[in-house]
């Protein structure tokens, strides 16, 4: 999305959307909006390393929307103009019923396509990575997260319906999807309620949560051989696992969620050479992103009474396996953030992006901090802003 072109594109679509209201009798129409939030980003200099500093045109932000309200939306920030565009999916796809769907759970770009995992709508919405125009959809029940390898998408699925039940016995699986045809070509069963997954060399690692089975959670990471697409083993870690990322040192970093009583959230690492849990850092982590050896995280940890939460914004050095700080925000504006919900670090400016879900039922906020933790700008988003996807130039 280049400067100028995007404004014309979405300005035109804003007019078209008024003509398509009849196609959306079951959904509320949210008009697209554009606002300038900052000055244009300076382009990379001549001679910069192409892999590290190749042009980032902008990023997409998927807003989850409160469950049951069919309010997931897609925003776009254009680094080349400093403009923030809200609800671009509705503008680019005026004839799609119910717009993007119910609960956006993950967002990734692969090849020329943008993939949005829409959990409660039981689908992965597939779009053109530059126009956000619909290319197709992949039907997967209770889908959660997506990763890619060798022309295939791998998607975790709870398999069964949304249902909080200690006796829930529906095994989850990973779906293998041909990205050329958007067809599910195979499934591999894993544990209960699988969450994030990561691909390292020839293996897929899957964090099993058992999240529907309160007090009887899963505690393992499944290991899948890509060649045979079969589960080859499980690694015991901790209860109710969620986030999963690989660093540059052969380790996977995985989070456990607290249960607000006896078990606290912690950050673990797994040695992928031995497929064993190597240890833990005693810090609560709700979500994180890796930038080199720096693991940026936020946490919203329950108290034992369940009536209060403690919030932190920290950094872990993954090479030294050491906590660096519990608050990378240095200007005091962390007090403005009610419910941190998404995080990303820009690959070469090192700006830190944090989202705030606020009260969950109304528009949230996006905050941009510089590498020193000082607020640069902020913007209003859709409801429950959560998942980022960087858009690189050609």
N, C-alpha and C positions, 0 to 999 in steps of 0.2 A: 504494500500500500504506500504509494508515493505521495509526497506533499502535493496538495491540490487535487489529485485524482480521487483520493478518498473522500474529500469533502463533496465533490461533484457526485460521486457514486452514491453516497448516503443521502445527500440532499435530494437527488432524483428519487431514491427509493422511499423517502419520507412522503413524497406525493403519491407514489404508487400504492403505498400501504392503505391509504384512505379508500382506494377503489376495491380493496380486497376484504373489507370488513365482513362481508357476507360469508367468507370462507372460514371465519373464526367465531362462529356464534357461541362456541363453548368456552372461549378464552377472552380475557380482558386484553385490550390493545394498549401497549406501552409505546408512546411515541419515541423515536430515536432522538438523541440530543448530542450536541457537540459543544465543548467549552475549551478554551485555551487555558492551560494550567501552569505552563512553564515555557521558557524559551527553547528553541530547537537545540537538539544535542549536536555538538560539534562532531564532524566525521572523523574517522580514524586517519592518522597521518600517513604520508607515503612511507613505505618501508616497514610498517607495522607487521608483526607476525600474522599471517593470513588466517591461521587457525584460531588464534586467541582474540584478535581484534577485527575480524571481519565484520562488516557493517550489520548492526542490529537496527532494523527499520522500526521496530516497536514490539509490543507484546499484547496478547489477548488475555483477558481476565474472565473466567467463568464464575458467575454468581450462582450459588446453589439454589437459592429460593427456599422458603419454608416448606417442609414436606406436606404434601396434600393440596398445595395451592397453585401448582402448575406455573411457577414464577421463575424458573431458571432463565437467566439471560446471559448474553455475551457482550462484553465491552472490549474496546481496543484503544490502546495508547500509542500514538504516533510520535516516535522520538524525533523524526525529521521536522515536525511542525510544532511540537509541544501541545498538541490537541488531544483531548480525551473524548472518545466517542462512546456513548452509552446505548445499549440495546441494539447492536448492529445486526443480529440474526433476524430480528423482526423486520428490519428494513430490507435486508437482502433476500428474504424469503417470505414475501407477503401472502402467498397462497398456502403455506404449510399450516394445517390445523393445529391448534394448541401451542403454536410457536415452538420453542426449544424443548419444553417438557418439564417434568417434575423431578427435581433434585439433581443438579449437575455435580458429579462426583470426581471427575478427572478430566484433564485436557492435555493433549499432546499433538505435536506436528511431526509427520513422517512423510518424506517425499513432498509431493505437491498437495497433500491433504491435511486438514485439521480435524482431529478426532475428539469429540466431546462425549464422555461417558455419562449417560443420564440414568441414574440408578432406579428411581421409582417408575420411570417410563419404560424400563426394561429394554433399553436400546443404546447403541453407540451411534450418535449422529455424526455423519461424515460430510465435511465441507471443503470447498476450495480454500487453500490456505491464505489466499490474498483477497478474495471477495467475500468469504464466508457464505457463498452460495451453496445450497445443498447439493451434494453429489449422490448421496444415498444414505442408508442406515443399516445397521447390523442388529438383529434381534437377539438379545442375550438377557435372560431373566436376572433381576436383582444384580446387575453388573456393578463393579466397583472401581477397578483401576486397570490401566493399559500400558503395555510396553511393546517394543518392536525389535525384530531381529530377522535378517535375511529375507525380507519381503513378506513377513507374516506379522500380524498383531496378536498379542497374547493378552487376554482379558480375564480378570478374576470374576467369579460369579458365586453368589450365595446359593444359587440354584433354586431355592424355594422362595416363597413370598416374604415380605417384611412382617416379622412376627417375633416379639420378645417373649420367649418361653424357655424356662430352664430344662424342659424335656424335649427341646427341638432336636430332631435327629436327621436333618437334611444335610448330607455331605456336600461341600462346595466343590467347584472345579475351576480349571483354567481352560478357556476356549482358545483354540488356534484358528485365526482368521486369515484367509488369503487377501492381501491388501489390493490385489488387482481385481478380484471379483466381488469382494466384500462378503464372501460366504464363509461360514464356520465349517472347517474341514475336519476338525478333531477336538476331542475333549480329554482332559486328564483330571481325574478326581484327586483332591488333596484333603485338607482338614475341614473343620467346620468354620463357616464364615471367613473365607480367605480375603485378606486385605491387599496391601501393596505387594508388588513383585519387582524383582530386579534380575537382570540377565548378566551373568559373568562368564565369559568364555563360552563353553558349550552347555551351560546349566542355567535353569531358571530357579530362582529362590522365591518362595511364597510365604508371607507372614500369615499364619492361621490365628484367628482371634477367638472363635467361639463366642462372639459378641452377643448373640441372642440368648446364650445359655448362662445367665448371671450366676456367679458362685460356682460354676462348673466350666470355666473357660478352657480353651485350648492353650497350649504352651509351646508349640513347635513351629519351626520353619520347614516347609516341604522343599525337597530338592528334586527337580525334574531334569532328566536328560533330554536335551533338545532333539537329538538325532532319532531317538525312539519315542519321544514324547510320552514317557512313562515316569512315574514317581519312583526314585531309586532309594530314598531314605528321608529321615526327618531329624532335625537338630533341636534338642530341647533347650529352651531359652528362659521364658517367663510367661506369665498369664497374659491373655488378651493383647496379643501383638498387633501392631498397626503399620507404622512407617518402616520403610526399608530402602537403603541406598548403599551403593558401592563406592569406596574411596579408591585412591590410586596406589594403595599399599597391599592390595589383596584381601581387604577386610570389608565386611558388610556391617552397616550400622542399622540397628533395629530398635524400635521403641516398644515398651509395654505401657498399657494404660492402667491408671490406678482404678481401684474399685471403691474409693472413698472410705474404706475401712482399714483392712489389714495390709493390703498390698499397694505399694506406692509405684508411681510411674518412674521408670529408669531407662537409661540409654545403654544398650549392649553392643558389643562387637563380636562378629563371627569370622573366624579365619577360614577363607574359602579354599585354602590349600589342604586343610585337614577336615573341613566341615564340622568344626567344633566351636562352641561358644567360648571366647577367650576371656571374657570378663565384662564388667559393667562400670559405668560412671554414675555415681549416686546423685543424679540430677533429674528432675522431672522434665520430660520433653513431649509436647503435643504434636509439633510439626517441625521440620528442619529442612535446610538445603545446604549443599556442599559447594564451597568455592575454594578450590585448591585443597589445602589442609585445614581450612577453617570451616567448621560446622556451625552455621548460624541456626539458632532455635528460639522458639517461644514455648512457654508452658502455661497452662491454666489448670492448676492442680487442686483437687478437692480437699477440703478439710475433713477431719474425722466425723464431724457432725453433718457434713453435706450441705451446710448452709452458707459456706463462704469458699472463695477460691483465692489462691495466691498466684500472681502472674509474674513471669520473668522473661527477659529477652537476653539470651546468652550466647557465648561462643565456646566451642570445644576445639582444641587442637587434636586432630585425629592421628597425626604422626606421633605425638607424645602421649596421646590418650589422657589428656589433662584439660580440666575446666579452666578457661582463660578469664572469663567474666560472666557475671549473672545479669549484667545490664549493658548492652552495647549502645543504648540510647543515652546520650550525654547531656542533652539540653533540657531535660525535665518533662518533655512532651509525652513520655510514656504514660503519664497520668491521663492523657486524653483518650487512650485506647481502652475500651471496655472489655471486648472479647476478641483478642487476636485470633485470626482464622486462616491466614495465608502468608507465605513468606517466599521471597526470591531475591537473589543478589545478581545485579547486572554483571555480565562476564568481563567487561573491561572498564567501565566507569566505577565499578564496585559500589554503586548506589544500592541501598537496601530498601526493598519494597515490603511493606507490611499492610495487611488488611484488617479491618475491624468490623465484626459482624454486628456490633451494637446490641440491639434487643432482638435480633433474629427476624423480626417481622416487618422491618422497614429498611430503606436503603442504608447501606454501610458506607465505609470510607476506605480510601487507599492513601497511605502515607509513604512518601519517598524521602529517605534519609541519605545523606552523603556517607562516605566511608568512615567518617569520624563520629557518626551517630547524631548529626544535627539535621533537623527537619528542613527540607528544601521546598516541598509543596505537598498539597493533598488534594483529593478529588472525591466527589460523591460517586458511589457505585450503585449497582443493583443490590438486591437483598442477599445477604450472606456471601460476600465476595471471598473466593477461596483458592482458585487454581489458575496458575500462570502458564503461558506458553510463548516463548520468545519467537519472533518472526525475523529471520535473517534475510538480508538482501541476496540477490542472485550473484 
